[in-house]
């Protein structure tokens, strides 16, 4: 819709985690290096946390892309933490390509142990990746701790990556999981972007999408407004900027203005501090759901206008053709 208007080859602000759009801040580079180092050096247990929308899953996709190109690595990727311990084991074993149906817990554990040990003897790496790990129950986290017992005298045979929101840190700090916490070899945390990083983030995405002049399309004043309302959270930056491009297209503007961002923030209820000093929509999930809903409503409205314009144009063309035929 707006891509042709702004001479873009692709959508620069997709919410889906695309590794090609990774903006490598120092914190993101350090976190990715920690994840990769933990896997390659067989450190056993690595944890990555960060607020909603800070780029954890995107970073994880980048890591998995690197691991996919490594023939000696096999990984199981769990993205749903709301499972029972037996369902969790079945999922992991099934994702590793092993038969899991109809087996009890002991059989599943024995099968996984044999698989991991056999790969270790061949100097192959096996990885368990758990996204949204803050949803894991204490029982499953304890099962994961027991899996770290698969080791030799020199190294861990199963590499485990836990990725989740700060609630994961709170769980790992609990007394019940103190044994698990002591086994964590590397730990990283992703924070929101500052103003300079937000500017670089927006410019990089526009450049990758084909923009020849990102600074004109999103002037620094506009970037500052985006940063203020998004609080530097990349996923919210994407949604606000996406909506900004739609607004600019609808108003036939050559750039996205701070006034447009102010209006968007007001519509999405992102804008203000309450008397207690907390921001409205402090829950990132609520913010993102509200933004997505408003964005879909605006997109539907613009699509309806476009369809109506095409219908009117087609009717006018039909009328002209009919008139010419009568004249002939």
PyMOL commands that set and color helices and strands:
alter all, ss='L'
color gray80, all
select helices_A, chain A and resi 19-21+26-40+56-68+85-95+105-121+133-135+138-147+167-172+175-182+195-208+214-217+220-230+234-250+258-268+284-327
alter helices_A, ss='H'
color red, helices_A
select strands_A, chain A and resi 45-50+73-78+125-130+158-164+186-190
alter strands_A, ss='S'
color yellow, strands_A
deselect
rebuild
show_as cartoon
